[in-house]
């Protein structure tokens, strides 16, 4: 399968990374943790790593805006790898956090792809 247009790939990757940073920023704000660049980076790095792993597993550059399989794989890797990295670095992985993180990142990472897909069909 050919690679998608380079500009589209970069925009899609940037959208995914932005979604993860937004998720982490909202989480820090809702828990009254400082909104510093360092604080957001500390919260975001495990999930951003998972997003990168997801892109590699899905070969996201081939179908970067596809909700499935690309979006689903990127989302699942973001959550699974992110939580595993949080666990091994002694950050929180409470069940309620896993549920909230899974749902929120699903809305963000799959949502923009679904909207793009719906708009492209018009």
N, C-alpha and C positions, 0 to 999 in steps of 0.2 A: 504494500500500500504506500503511495507517495506521501511525502511530508506536506503538511498544509503550508500556506504562505507564511513566511518568516514573521512578518508583521503581526499576523493573526496569532501565531504561536506565542510571541512575546507579550501581546496584549492579554491573552488568556492566562498565561503564567502569572503576569502582574495582577490580574483580577483575583486569581486564587490566593496569591500571597497577601494581597490587600484584605481579602475576606478573613484570612486567619489573623492578621493584625487587628482588624476591627473586632473580631470575636474576643481576642485577648484584652483589647483596650476596654471594651464594654464590661468584661468580667472583672478587670481590675477596678474599674470605676464603681461597679455595683457592690464591691466588697471593700470600698474605701481604701484601696491600696493606691499609692501614688501613681500619677500619670506621667512619670518621667520616661524618657527614651530608654534608659537603662532598665527600669522596671518592666516596661512593656516588652523589651527584648528578652528579659529573663523569663517572662511568662510565655512568650511566643516561640522561642527557639525550638522547643520539642515538637510543636505542631508544624512549624515551618519545615523542619527536617522531615516530618511525616509527609508533608505535601510534596517535597522533592522526591521522596521515595515513591510516592504514588504516581508522580509524573513519569518516573523511570519505569515502574511496573506496567503502567498503562500505555507507555510510549505515547505520552500526551501530545507530542509534536505532530502525530499523524492525524488525530481528530480532536483538536484541543477544546472545541466548544460542544462536543458530543456529551449529552447527559449520561448516556450509557454506551459503552462501558467506561469511557474515560472519567467522567464525573464521579461515578460510583467508586471506581478504584482509587481516585485521588482522595475522595472523602474518607473512605474506609482506612486508607493508609495514614491520612492525617490524624485520625482519631486513635487508631491502634498504635502506631509508632509514637505519636505524641504522648499517649498514656504510659507506654512502656518506658520511654525516656524520663517522664516525670517520676515514675515509680523507682527507677534505678538511681535517680538523683534526689530521692527523698522529698519530692514535691507531692502535693495532694492528689490522690486518686480515689476519693470517696465515690461510692456508687452514684450518689445524686449528681456529682460533678461529671461523671462519665456520661450519664443520661443527658444532662443539659448540654454538655460539649458536643455530644453526638447529634442531638436535634438541631442545635444552633448552627453547627458547621454544615449539616445537611442542607438546611435552608439557604445558607450563604453559598456554598460551593455548587450545589445542584440548582439553586434558585436562579443564579445569573445565567447558567447554561440553559435552563428551561425557558427563561424569558427570551434569550437569544434565539433558541430553536423556534419558539412560537412566532417571534417577529420575522424570522427568515422565511417562514411558510406563508406569510401574507403577501 
